[in-house]
Amino acid sequence: MSIGVAVIGAGMAGRGHAAAYRAATSLYGSDLPDVKLVSIGDVNAQFGEAAAKRFGFERHDADWRSIADDPNIHAVSVVVANSLHREIVEGLLAAGKHVLCEKPLSDTLDDARAMVAAANNASTVARIGLTFLRNPAIAAIQQIVASGQLGKVLHFSGNYWADYSSDPMSPISWRYKGGMGTGALADVGSHISYVAEFITGRPFTSVAGARFSTSITERPVPSGAVQGHSGAAVSDQMDAVENDDYAGFMADFDGIAGAIQVSRVAAGHPTSLEFEVYCEKGAARFSQSRNGEFELMLNEDKNGQRGFRTIQIGPAHPYIAGGLPVDAPGVNVGQNDQFFFQNRAFLQEVAGLPETAALPYCANFEDGLHNMEIIEAVIQSGNSNGASTVVPAAAPTYLKGVKL
């Protein structure tokens, strides 16, 4: 038995998926069937062929339907523009493929709901990639909070600062279209939103005080193809930016207060997801700029010695043991590794292997819809001068977890 895999989208995140499939059989033991790297799909032949060659895939396909029609392909990652997700995912599911879709699930709630329905009617696995759930330091903090060591959660503060749009001459692309809430909020705010739930152990119940701003109101039109957040040659023509460079809002997690801010024009922060969680018996905090560690503070420490201590990630923490070639304390871990752990978990389920505490299955499409409903509630709050807006009730699978 073997699992044939493909990746649709040869951009930045698509390359992460491709590399993850290539490494999959080297992670967490030898129980996974052989993984065959079949195709990289991308309408841009140059990008697709380069990614296929780089990561050892057999071929490049310009049309995703060629992947859907290939009986030798069983599992597919969809890593393209949000507006394209529904058509491709529904087509793949109808063709009997297992699907791992990048977040956000789609660009509209109607399309997301249709995708949930398609997943529920499919006989194959349909999952969404919430990659920061696979961050070892974040998962370690979640375990500490869930164990009760820190007592009741009091409040949460989270930011996702990024600077990929801080250059006003970065070319316009689909990322800058779609209205307020579809920019920094949907792109990086979606990440810190599910992380906030993961850490507090409770889903969003409402948001308030939402504010959006667009700092750079127009950008040059590219003279060629744009890939990911990378630069490209630009023309003299300018085009309007339609969505948010910054978003901020207050949150309620079923009685736990929170505050979240995100930006794509935060100069000096290439990619910095960070948070602090404050509890009755202490606190914990994490910054992506120091990805291989987290900080822990315990109130029980002696007066005069109380403060945050740095904990380096190692094999005693989630995902490290068996997940890295050198799985020793202090070796460090990065965002690329999150794709490796995530895609290995996806293939674990595709292969029919059991879910474990060490390697929980990926989030489902209902979780992806819930994430979009959080974003929509923030948009509605912003459109209503910050009014409190209810987030539809949900029970995310990543809050259920596997009993440890």
VOGU-3710 file (C-alpha; in Angstrom, 3 decimals, decimal comma):
1> msigvaviga> 0,000/0,000/0,000  1,145/3,540/-0,717  -0,364/7,021/-0,480  0,015/9,226/-3,541  0,081/12,906/-2,617  -0,182/16,205/-4,458  -0,050/19,872/-3,534  -2,149/22,444/-5,380  -0,355/25,766/-5,056  3,414/26,239/-5,391
11> gmagrghaaa> 3,657/29,426/-3,326  5,180/29,926/0,102  2,796/27,741/2,121  2,519/25,247/-0,743  6,253/24,653/-0,517  5,793/24,023/3,196  3,262/21,285/2,430  5,475/19,777/-0,269  8,473/19,576/2,053  6,283/18,111/4,797
21> yraatslygs> 5,058/15,255/2,593  8,621/14,534/1,550  9,634/14,129/5,214  6,481/12,370/6,420  7,747/8,794/6,580  10,776/9,862/8,639  8,622/11,198/11,485  7,139/9,360/14,471  8,067/5,791/13,656  7,725/3,568/10,609
31> dlpdvklvsi> 4,009/2,716/10,680  3,050/5,102/7,868  2,699/3,524/4,402  5,031/4,594/1,627  4,281/8,144/0,468  4,604/8,801/-3,265  5,183/12,423/-4,288  3,154/12,692/-7,478  2,271/16,258/-8,476  2,574/19,951/-7,719
41> gdvnaqfgea> -0,340/21,845/-9,247  -0,016/25,509/-10,181  -1,281/27,604/-13,069  2,163/29,192/-13,235  4,327/26,559/-14,922  7,573/28,175/-13,776  6,567/28,054/-10,102  5,022/24,588/-10,348  7,915/22,961/-12,179  10,474/24,523/-9,845
51> aakrfgferh> 8,633/23,254/-6,752  8,177/19,763/-8,217  11,870/19,507/-8,997  12,966/20,952/-5,663  10,880/18,617/-3,507  11,085/15,483/-5,622  7,557/15,304/-7,028  7,085/13,394/-10,263  5,452/16,179/-12,234  3,754/19,558/-12,425
61> dadwrsiadd> 0,097/20,004/-13,457  -1,266/23,339/-14,646  -4,887/22,284/-14,055  -6,037/20,920/-10,679  -8,487/18,663/-12,510  -5,564/16,559/-13,723  -4,823/15,835/-10,073  -8,472/15,077/-9,320  -8,613/12,643/-12,263  -5,434/10,749/-11,362
71> pnihavsvvv> -6,231/7,435/-9,585  -2,669/7,284/-8,263  -3,224/10,417/-6,150  -5,068/9,840/-2,881  -4,371/12,884/-0,682  -4,122/16,527/-1,734  -3,192/19,792/-0,011  -5,028/22,865/-1,315  -2,852/25,946/-0,861  -4,154/28,609/-3,244
81> anslhreive> -6,049/31,900/-3,047  -8,988/31,691/-0,625  -11,568/32,398/-3,331  -10,483/29,258/-5,205  -10,822/26,844/-2,295  -14,459/25,846/-2,717  -14,364/24,783/-6,366  -11,144/22,830/-5,959  -12,001/21,189/-2,643  -15,476/20,145/-3,774
91> gllaagkhvl> -14,018/18,739/-6,994  -11,375/16,764/-5,130  -13,848/15,352/-2,610  -16,211/14,351/-5,418  -13,260/12,537/-7,034  -12,664/10,579/-3,827  -9,540/12,405/-2,663  -8,548/13,118/0,928  -8,118/16,893/1,337  -6,047/19,128/3,600
101> cekplsdtld> -7,103/22,743/2,963  -5,164/25,773/4,115  -6,903/28,339/6,283  -9,081/30,314/5,975  -11,479/27,699/4,684  -12,780/30,090/2,004  -13,373/33,767/1,349  -17,114/33,764/2,150  -19,237/32,125/4,814  -21,629/30,742/2,191
111> daramvaaan> -18,787/28,958/0,422  -17,390/27,716/3,727  -20,750/26,255/4,721  -21,008/24,541/1,335  -17,551/23,067/1,870  -18,573/21,752/5,292  -21,591/20,082/3,681  -19,385/18,552/0,977  -16,984/17,238/3,620  -19,799/15,741/5,666
121> nastvarigl> -21,108/13,947/2,577  -17,690/12,655/1,520  -16,301/9,237/2,363  -12,780/10,634/2,565  -10,889/12,756/5,095  -11,373/16,540/4,855  -9,234/18,638/7,185  -8,029/22,209/7,588  -4,474/23,290/8,348  -4,301/25,239/11,624
131> tflrnpaiaa> -0,539/25,000/11,779  0,155/26,816/15,055  -1,668/24,069/16,938  1,490/22,062/16,074  3,911/24,527/17,640  5,651/22,607/20,467  5,928/25,607/22,803  2,290/26,623/22,272  1,145/23,038/22,792  3,274/22,812/25,953
141> iqqivasgql> 1,625/25,925/27,398  -1,793/24,490/26,501  -0,999/21,315/28,417  0,150/23,292/31,467  -3,002/25,420/31,458  -5,283/22,420/30,853  -3,641/20,475/33,688  -4,787/23,091/36,187  -1,243/23,876/37,340  -1,869/27,588/36,796
151> gkvlhfsgny> -5,421/27,512/38,112  -8,316/29,364/36,531  -7,555/31,398/33,397  -8,181/35,088/34,053  -7,391/36,808/30,757  -5,513/36,457/27,481  -3,614/38,944/25,335  -2,446/38,050/21,838  -0,828/39,770/18,860  0,291/38,709/15,436
161> wadyssdpms> 2,704/41,280/14,060  4,014/40,899/10,515  5,757/43,276/8,130  5,259/41,601/4,750  3,208/44,616/3,623  5,246/47,386/5,224  6,919/48,313/1,935  4,482/50,584/0,039  5,999/49,379/-3,221  5,092/45,745/-2,581
171> piswrykggm> 2,815/44,802/-5,490  -0,958/44,571/-5,285  -2,355/41,026/-5,244  -5,472/39,116/-4,216  -4,396/39,570/-0,575  -5,286/43,261/-0,752  -8,805/42,845/-2,137  -12,123/41,982/-0,519  -13,080/44,601/2,065  -12,240/45,259/5,697
181> gtgaladvgs> -11,530/42,089/7,662  -10,195/40,141/4,684  -6,682/41,548/5,060  -4,472/41,203/8,137  -7,403/39,920/10,190  -8,186/36,987/7,890  -4,547/36,290/7,067  -2,763/36,345/10,438  -5,672/37,171/12,761  -7,193/33,810/11,964
191> hisyvaefit> -4,078/32,165/13,442  -4,024/34,041/16,746  -7,792/33,510/17,077  -7,651/29,706/17,171  -4,495/29,847/19,306  -6,396/31,991/21,818  -9,108/29,341/22,066  -6,536/26,545/22,282  -4,765/28,214/25,203  -7,795/29,410/27,189
201> grpftsvaga> -9,631/26,137/26,591  -12,804/27,956/25,634  -14,336/29,126/22,354  -15,102/32,732/21,490  -18,581/33,749/22,597  -18,463/37,418/21,556  -16,182/40,196/20,327  -16,336/43,966/20,764  -14,461/47,177/20,106  -13,238/46,120/16,685
211> rfstsiterp> -11,226/48,631/14,705  -9,595/48,429/11,286  -7,144/50,684/9,525  -5,484/50,761/6,129  -2,122/52,496/6,342  -1,068/52,052/2,716  -4,073/52,828/0,551  -2,664/51,937/-2,869  0,019/49,677/-4,282  1,700/49,243/-7,664
221> vpsgavqghs> 0,379/46,705/-10,145  2,933/43,922/-10,762  4,400/43,501/-14,201  4,706/39,732/-13,681  3,498/36,918/-11,445  3,471/37,405/-7,653  4,324/34,458/-5,401  3,469/34,529/-1,708  4,801/37,566/0,146  7,844/37,894/-2,088
231> gaavsdqmda> 8,471/41,036/-4,091  8,037/41,321/-7,825  8,726/43,751/-10,617  6,086/46,466/-10,657  4,616/48,863/-13,193  3,862/52,562/-12,855  0,151/51,829/-12,486  -1,335/51,948/-8,976  -4,341/50,048/-7,626  -6,424/50,565/-4,485
241> venddyagfm> -5,985/48,466/-1,338  -9,459/47,412/-0,191  -8,819/45,719/3,150  -7,117/46,085/6,518  -3,434/46,516/7,318  -4,301/46,503/11,053  -7,125/45,086/13,141  -7,768/45,036/16,880  -10,626/43,865/19,064  -11,684/42,664/22,511
251> adfdgiagai> -12,837/39,092/23,022  -14,887/37,051/25,442  -14,097/33,351/25,787  -17,157/32,247/27,743  -16,271/34,491/30,677  -12,528/34,877/30,066  -11,516/38,321/28,811  -9,132/38,784/25,920  -7,558/41,378/23,652  -6,150/40,725/20,181
261> qvsrvaaghp> -4,266/42,910/17,692  -2,827/42,026/14,290  -0,887/43,888/11,627  0,839/43,217/8,319  2,703/46,559/8,405  4,519/46,094/11,743  8,035/46,946/10,606  10,710/44,801/12,219  8,404/41,800/12,747  8,797/39,385/9,819
271> tslefevyce> 6,300/37,043/11,510  5,634/37,324/15,226  2,712/35,489/16,782  2,872/36,194/20,502  0,611/35,914/23,524  0,398/36,025/27,302  -2,092/34,084/29,405  -2,695/35,116/33,017  -4,121/32,691/35,565  -4,849/32,443/39,297
281> kgaarfsqsr> -1,562/30,710/40,119  0,767/32,177/37,528  1,168/33,013/33,878  2,796/31,871/30,639  3,885/33,656/27,503  5,236/32,862/24,059  6,798/34,775/21,178  7,410/33,307/17,752  10,609/35,338/17,563  11,951/32,834/20,121
291> ngefelmlne> 10,213/29,764/18,762  12,182/27,171/20,710  11,175/28,350/24,157  8,378/29,722/26,292  8,209/31,546/29,606  6,463/30,372/32,750  5,760/32,235/35,975  4,478/30,536/39,149  2,979/32,485/42,052  4,197/29,800/44,464
301> dkngqrgfrt> 7,798/30,913/44,030  9,345/32,753/46,974  8,917/36,476/47,296  11,898/38,097/45,648  12,341/35,146/43,264  8,998/35,380/41,544  9,149/36,095/37,823  9,118/34,554/34,374  11,569/31,701/33,791  12,599/30,533/30,322
311> iqigpahpyi> 11,838/26,922/29,394  13,716/25,537/26,399  11,774/23,120/24,229  12,938/19,506/24,163  11,703/15,905/23,938  9,657/16,314/27,127  7,389/18,692/25,190  4,836/17,986/22,419  5,920/16,936/18,908  9,692/16,930/19,488
321> agglpvdapg> 10,417/13,276/20,337  10,457/11,461/17,010  9,431/14,590/15,167  12,887/16,062/14,604  16,023/14,334/13,272  17,875/15,583/16,358  15,173/15,487/19,019  17,324/16,729/21,895  16,780/19,621/24,333  17,754/23,021/23,008
331> vnvgqndqff> 18,122/21,976/19,355  15,281/24,348/18,480  12,283/24,197/16,192  10,743/26,488/13,562  7,537/27,238/11,708  8,505/24,894/8,880  8,427/22,021/11,371  4,782/22,804/12,143  3,894/21,837/8,569  5,840/18,594/9,012
341> fqnraflqev> 3,936/17,646/12,172  0,590/18,728/10,692  0,898/16,858/7,402  2,190/13,753/9,165  -0,966/13,829/11,327  -3,099/14,240/8,195  -1,506/11,199/6,567  -1,903/9,301/9,849  -5,669/9,678/9,508  -5,667/9,035/5,747
351> aglpetaalp> -3,848/5,750/6,393  -6,427/4,727/8,994  -3,898/4,782/11,826  -5,178/5,690/15,306  -5,105/9,160/16,748  -2,775/9,520/19,717  -2,098/12,107/22,392  1,315/12,682/20,815  -0,114/13,177/17,320  -3,759/14,332/17,337
361> ycanfedglh> -5,638/14,480/14,043  -5,997/17,763/12,170  -8,917/20,131/12,705  -12,022/19,578/10,585  -13,967/21,833/8,225  -16,455/22,765/10,976  -13,483/24,188/12,882  -12,536/26,141/9,761  -16,058/27,524/9,490  -15,979/28,513/13,159
371> nmeiieaviq> -12,709/30,376/12,590  -14,351/32,302/9,756  -17,373/33,084/11,946  -15,017/34,675/14,476  -13,570/36,853/11,712  -17,074/37,754/10,513  -18,124/38,753/14,046  -15,112/41,075/14,262  -16,053/42,590/10,901  -19,627/43,153/12,097
381> sgnsngastv> -18,352/44,771/15,308  -16,161/47,102/13,266  -19,068/47,983/10,998  -21,171/48,797/14,088  -18,732/51,203/15,741  -17,303/48,487/17,969  -20,596/47,072/19,219  -20,506/43,707/20,973  -21,189/40,932/18,453  -22,024/37,324/19,268
391> vpaaaptylk> -19,917/34,536/17,782  -22,091/31,520/16,878  -21,754/28,684/19,379  -19,176/26,051/18,472  -17,280/23,132/19,962  -13,891/23,106/18,196  -12,243/19,699/17,996  -8,947/21,175/19,198  -10,635/21,954/22,528  -11,759/18,363/22,983
401> gvkl> -8,329/16,904/22,508  -7,134/13,400/23,299  -7,073/12,587/26,996  -3,499/12,680/28,249
//
